[in-house]
């Protein structure tokens, strides 16, 4: 019997519904098809578009659905299936996202935050395969963690486990998660951009330009990607920025290594793209800050699914429903 699952990915600017077919044990799920659309302002409109896209995929592939997984930014309640006012989804206040799909399609349907969903995907098919104790870090738009502990997803008392972006790493620093000097403030796309804007403005006042910012008019448009590309070309300011980011990333990882004693920490998005410059900085700080006996048994690796981890995240939530 073929197991066919659907994934519903709700983002702040874009949404996607995907269909996957599970193969033999150990094989990566086969992505049969995917539909994307910009995120509407209305939850009900969004749900209707998801269902229309899923109906189209099911008709196109002539398959029977086994389960549905929904991935969304938190806060949320996986037990009640409610999305609880995520900052990237204004107007989504206590929205029951699970019941409409479960009632429409008559299959097990589950909800997890995006970090947990990515952790499940990497654990099943990516860099976390074979691990009993794994941490996944998003390191993209934001910084959050998904925790696999003792071969199980750990979500905490009310689905708030893994909100590592809120940890303060320095007294002052870029703002992330509403807190200056936080893990997310240093280690996220927006955080890196804000740090770069501040440092570039200071350099411009001293008459020094950089590859990613040659004038004050360009300050507001700086992105983490631009800074990363400039660092790859040896731009001194960009390299200095990534030295700060890598040091704070290593400091944050040391807290996780010392607290949870994982086998592997898998880091997504920006880390994979900037691994060459970040890895030596991170490992130097980790060696300085983490307990050596814990660090010796922990690997730090980029996401095995690379930029495709989001494609598999919500599908892994569907399989999580079948397994549990």
C-alpha positions as CSV (number, residue, x, y, z in Angstrom):
1,X,0.0,0.0,0.0
2,X,1.3,3.4,-1.0
3,X,1.3,6.0,1.7
4,X,0.4,9.4,0.3
5,X,0.6,12.5,2.5
6,X,0.0,16.2,2.0
7,X,1.9,19.1,3.5
8,X,0.5,22.5,4.2
9,X,3.2,25.2,4.7
10,X,1.9,28.6,6.0
11,X,4.4,31.4,5.8
12,X,4.1,35.1,6.4
13,X,4.4,36.0,2.7
14,X,3.9,32.8,0.8
15,X,2.2,29.4,1.2
16,X,2.7,26.0,-0.3
17,X,0.7,22.8,-0.5
18,X,2.6,19.6,-1.5
19,X,1.9,16.0,-2.1
20,X,4.4,13.2,-1.3
21,X,4.6,9.5,-1.6
22,X,6.5,7.4,1.0
23,X,8.8,4.8,-0.5
24,X,10.7,2.0,1.1
25,X,12.0,2.4,4.7
26,X,15.0,4.6,4.7
27,X,14.2,6.2,1.4
28,X,13.5,9.9,1.1
29,X,9.8,10.7,0.5
30,X,9.1,11.4,-3.2
31,X,7.7,14.9,-3.8
32,X,4.8,14.3,-6.3
33,X,3.7,17.9,-6.8
34,X,3.5,21.4,-5.2
35,X,1.3,24.5,-5.5
36,X,2.4,27.9,-4.2
37,X,0.5,31.1,-3.7
38,X,1.0,34.5,-1.8
39,X,-0.4,34.4,1.7
40,X,-3.8,36.1,1.8
41,X,-4.8,38.4,4.7
42,X,-7.8,36.2,5.6
43,X,-7.3,32.8,7.2
44,X,-10.5,31.5,5.6
45,X,-9.3,32.5,2.1
46,X,-6.0,30.9,2.8
47,X,-7.6,27.6,3.9
48,X,-9.8,27.7,0.8
49,X,-6.8,28.1,-1.5
50,X,-5.0,25.3,0.2
51,X,-7.9,23.0,-0.3
52,X,-8.3,24.0,-3.9
53,X,-4.6,23.3,-4.5
54,X,-4.7,20.0,-2.7
55,X,-7.8,18.9,-4.6
56,X,-6.0,19.7,-7.8
57,X,-2.9,17.7,-6.8
58,X,-5.0,14.7,-5.7
59,X,-6.9,14.7,-9.0
60,X,-3.8,15.2,-11.1
61,X,-2.0,12.2,-9.5
62,X,-5.1,10.0,-8.9
63,X,-4.1,9.0,-5.4
64,X,-5.8,8.5,-2.0
65,X,-4.6,10.6,0.9
66,X,-3.4,9.0,4.2
67,X,-2.5,12.1,6.3
68,X,-2.0,15.9,6.3
69,X,0.7,17.8,8.1
70,X,0.6,21.6,8.7
71,X,3.7,23.7,9.3
72,X,3.4,27.3,10.6
73,X,5.3,29.8,12.7
74,X,4.4,29.8,16.4
75,X,3.0,30.3,18.8
76,X,0.5,27.5,18.3
77,X,-1.1,24.6,20.0
78,X,-0.4,21.3,18.4
79,X,-2.8,19.5,20.8
80,X,-5.8,21.7,19.9
81,X,-4.8,22.5,16.3
82,X,-4.8,26.3,16.9
83,X,-2.6,28.9,15.4
84,X,-2.1,31.5,18.2
85,X,-1.3,35.0,16.8
86,X,2.1,34.4,15.1
87,X,3.9,37.7,14.6
88,X,4.3,37.0,10.9
89,X,0.6,36.3,10.4
90,X,-1.5,39.3,11.6
91,X,-5.1,38.5,12.0
92,X,-4.5,34.8,12.7
93,X,-5.7,34.9,16.3
94,X,-6.7,31.5,17.7
95,X,-7.4,30.0,14.3
96,X,-8.4,26.3,14.2
97,X,-6.4,25.2,11.2
98,X,-6.6,21.4,11.8
99,X,-10.4,20.8,12.0
100,X,-11.2,22.1,8.5
101,X,-8.7,19.7,6.8
102,X,-9.5,16.8,9.0
103,X,-13.2,17.1,8.4
104,X,-12.9,17.8,4.6
105,X,-10.5,14.9,3.9
106,X,-11.2,12.5,6.7
107,X,-7.5,11.7,7.5
108,X,-5.2,12.3,10.5
109,X,-4.1,15.9,10.4
110,X,-1.5,17.5,12.6
111,X,0.1,20.9,13.3
112,X,3.7,21.8,14.3
113,X,5.7,24.9,14.3
114,X,8.2,25.3,11.4
115,X,11.3,24.6,13.5
116,X,9.8,21.3,14.8
117,X,8.6,20.4,11.3
118,X,12.1,21.0,9.9
119,X,13.6,19.0,12.7
120,X,11.4,16.0,11.9
121,X,12.3,16.3,8.2
122,X,16.1,16.4,8.8
123,X,15.7,13.5,11.4
124,X,13.9,11.3,8.9
125,X,15.7,12.1,5.6
126,X,18.5,14.6,6.2
127,X,21.5,15.3,8.4
128,X,19.8,13.9,11.5
129,X,19.3,10.3,10.2
130,X,20.4,7.8,12.8
131,X,20.5,10.3,15.7
132,X,18.6,9.8,19.0
133,X,19.4,13.3,20.2
134,X,19.4,16.0,17.6
135,X,18.8,19.8,17.5
136,X,17.7,21.6,14.4
137,X,18.3,25.4,14.2
138,X,16.5,27.4,11.5
139,X,19.0,30.3,11.2
140,X,16.9,32.0,8.4
141,X,14.4,34.7,8.7
142,X,14.5,34.0,12.5
143,X,16.3,31.7,14.9
144,X,14.4,28.8,16.4
145,X,15.1,25.2,17.4
146,X,13.4,21.9,16.9
147,X,14.4,19.2,19.4
148,X,14.6,15.5,18.9
149,X,15.4,13.9,22.3
150,X,15.4,10.2,23.0
151,X,14.1,9.5,19.5
152,X,11.1,11.7,20.0
153,X,10.1,15.2,19.1
154,X,10.1,17.4,22.2
155,X,7.7,20.3,22.0
156,X,7.5,21.2,25.7
157,X,4.5,21.9,28.0
158,X,2.7,24.2,25.5
159,X,4.7,23.9,22.3
160,X,7.2,26.6,23.3
161,X,10.3,24.4,23.6
162,X,13.2,25.4,21.4
163,X,12.6,29.2,21.3
164,X,16.3,29.8,21.5
165,X,16.2,33.0,19.5
166,X,14.9,34.7,22.7
167,X,18.1,33.9,24.7
168,X,20.2,37.0,25.4
169,X,23.8,36.5,24.3
170,X,25.1,40.0,24.9
171,X,23.9,43.0,26.9
172,X,23.6,45.2,23.8
173,X,23.4,44.1,20.2
174,X,21.0,43.8,17.2
175,X,17.4,43.3,18.1
176,X,15.7,39.9,17.4
177,X,12.6,38.4,19.0
178,X,12.0,41.8,20.6
179,X,15.3,41.6,22.6
180,X,18.6,43.4,22.0
181,X,21.6,41.2,21.9
182,X,19.5,38.0,21.5
183,X,20.5,34.8,19.7
184,X,18.0,35.8,16.9
185,X,19.4,39.3,16.9
186,X,22.8,38.0,15.9
187,X,21.9,34.8,14.0
188,X,19.1,35.5,11.6
189,X,18.8,37.2,8.2
190,X,17.2,40.3,9.7
191,X,19.7,40.4,12.6
192,X,22.7,40.2,10.3
193,X,21.2,43.0,8.1
194,X,20.6,45.2,11.1
195,X,24.1,44.6,12.4
196,X,25.5,45.4,9.0
197,X,23.5,48.6,8.6
198,X,24.8,49.9,11.9
199,X,28.4,49.0,11.2
200,X,28.3,50.2,7.6
201,X,26.9,53.5,8.7
202,X,29.7,54.0,11.2
203,X,32.3,53.2,8.5
204,X,30.7,55.5,6.0
205,X,30.9,58.4,8.5
206,X,34.6,57.6,8.7
207,X,34.9,57.7,4.9
208,X,35.1,54.0,4.4
209,X,32.8,52.1,1.9
210,X,32.3,48.4,1.6
211,X,31.4,46.0,-1.2
212,X,27.8,45.7,0.1
213,X,27.3,49.4,0.9
214,X,29.0,52.3,-0.9
215,X,26.7,55.1,0.3
216,X,24.2,56.1,3.0
217,X,21.4,55.7,0.4
218,X,22.1,52.0,0.3
219,X,22.0,51.4,4.1
220,X,18.3,50.6,4.3
221,X,18.5,48.0,1.5
222,X,21.3,45.9,3.0
223,X,20.5,42.1,3.2
224,X,22.3,39.2,4.9
225,X,22.8,37.7,1.4
226,X,24.7,40.8,0.2
227,X,26.9,40.7,3.3
228,X,27.6,37.0,2.8
229,X,28.6,37.5,-0.8
230,X,30.8,40.4,0.2
231,X,32.5,38.3,2.9
232,X,33.1,35.6,0.3
233,X,35.0,38.2,-1.7
234,X,37.1,39.2,1.3
235,X,35.4,42.5,2.0
236,X,36.9,43.5,5.4
237,X,33.7,44.8,7.0
238,X,31.7,41.9,5.8
239,X,34.3,39.5,7.2
240,X,34.2,41.4,10.5
241,X,30.4,41.1,10.6
242,X,30.5,37.4,10.1
243,X,33.2,37.1,12.8
244,X,30.7,38.6,15.2
245,X,27.9,36.4,14.0
246,X,30.0,33.3,14.1
247,X,31.2,34.0,17.6
248,X,27.7,34.5,18.9
249,X,26.5,31.4,17.0
250,X,29.2,29.4,18.7
251,X,28.2,30.9,22.1
252,X,24.6,29.9,21.5
253,X,25.5,26.4,20.4
254,X,27.6,26.0,23.5
255,X,24.6,26.6,25.7
256,X,22.7,23.9,23.8
257,X,25.6,21.5,23.9
258,X,26.0,21.9,27.7
259,X,22.3,21.8,28.4
260,X,21.0,19.0,26.1
261,X,24.1,17.0,25.3
262,X,23.0,16.3,21.7
263,X,24.7,13.9,19.1
264,X,24.2,16.4,16.3
265,X,23.2,20.0,15.8
266,X,21.9,20.6,12.3
267,X,21.8,24.2,11.1
268,X,19.7,25.4,8.2
269,X,19.6,28.2,5.7
270,X,22.3,30.8,6.3
271,X,24.8,28.4,7.9
272,X,24.8,26.1,4.9
273,X,25.3,29.0,2.5
274,X,28.1,30.6,4.6
275,X,29.6,27.5,6.1
276,X,33.1,28.1,4.8
277,X,33.4,31.4,6.7
278,X,31.3,30.5,9.7
279,X,32.5,27.0,10.6
280,X,36.0,27.8,11.9
281,X,34.7,30.8,13.9
282,X,31.9,28.7,15.4
283,X,34.1,25.8,16.3
284,X,36.7,28.1,17.9
285,X,34.1,29.6,20.2
286,X,32.5,26.3,20.9
287,X,35.9,24.9,22.0
288,X,36.3,27.8,24.3
289,X,32.8,27.8,25.8
290,X,31.3,24.3,25.7
291,X,32.2,21.4,28.0
292,X,34.8,19.4,26.1
293,X,33.3,16.0,27.1
294,X,30.0,17.0,25.6
295,X,31.4,18.7,22.5
296,X,33.5,15.6,21.7
297,X,30.3,13.6,21.0
298,X,28.4,16.4,19.1
299,X,28.7,17.1,15.4
300,X,27.8,20.6,14.0
301,X,26.5,20.2,10.4
302,X,24.5,22.1,7.8
303,X,21.0,20.9,6.9
304,X,21.2,17.7,4.8
305,X,18.1,18.7,2.8
306,X,19.7,22.1,2.1
307,X,17.3,24.7,0.7
308,X,14.7,21.9,0.2
309,X,14.1,21.3,3.9
310,X,11.0,23.5,3.8
311,X,9.5,21.3,1.0
312,X,9.8,18.2,3.3
313,X,9.0,19.8,6.6
314,X,5.2,19.7,6.5
315,X,5.2,16.3,4.8
316,X,7.2,15.0,7.8
317,X,4.5,16.4,10.1
318,X,1.9,14.3,8.2
319,X,4.0,11.1,8.7
320,X,4.5,12.1,12.4
321,X,0.7,11.9,12.7
322,X,0.7,8.4,11.3
323,X,3.5,7.3,13.5
324,X,1.9,8.7,16.7
